[in-house]
Amino acid sequence: MLKTIAPLALVVTLGACAQSPNSEQTTRFDGNPLTFHNDAVVTRQVSEQTAALAENGRQLVRASTGKGAALGAALGCGIGLVSAGNISGCARSAATGAVTGAVRGRLAGEKDVTRRVEIASPNALVRNIRQANDQLDHIEVSLPTLLAAQDAELDALAIAIAAGTISQTQHDKRIAQIAADRAALAEALTLSATQAELAAQNLRDAAAQGQTGLEWHISAASQLARETTSARSSITLL
């Protein structure tokens, strides 16, 4: 994937120039080559990217089920094609209690029924897969930078607490914040990977029910799930 976001290391590096050390006892290790007061900015950027990826994942799941519940209900009534404005009373009634899994509903009716039913929405799938890949591109650049900065800070905190230049409370508070930030990012990426895999499975089901032309979409959704899982695996929880 093309990496389009500028490395966030620059943000951290520039941040180091903006803060001068105190003459008294400092709250950071004096020998640390980086300062981390911009860490919240970097963390927020990565958090926004993972949140956007999760939203793309939700959109992808919806697109992979297409007309979902309405189709499942309509097929149960023997209807070959349903649009948003063309649902029979039977389909409308049945759809009321339908869930996303309705896409799995079996085709019913005579064997000579040849009318095609679009279970998934290919155009929406392409759009959401591309958007998700763009977000993942950003994350694959910014996440390693953030994790490296956090690792450097963890090392500096260990040295600072040993040297007595920060209090135990300061040390523990910062460690807890880094741990919470990492856990949140890991959870968001896990959710996104699960959504991508669910979308791929929905598309396999649609293909099994007769919808054609989904090979690329299935492959792309599966790849998105794998690459998101890989990004998640780079995060070591504390």
HELIX and SHEET records of a PDB file:
HELIX    1   1 ALA A    9  CYS A   17  1                                   9    
HELIX    2   2 ASP A   39  THR A   65  1                                  27    
HELIX    3   3 GLY A   68  GLY A   76  1                                   9    
HELIX    4   4 GLY A   89  ALA A   95  1                                   7    
HELIX    5   5 THR A  100  ARG A  104  5                                   5    
HELIX    6   6 PRO A  122  ALA A  163  1                                  42    
HELIX    7   7 GLN A  168  ALA A  208  1                                  41    
HELIX    8   8 GLU A  215  SER A  233  1                                  19    
END                                                                             
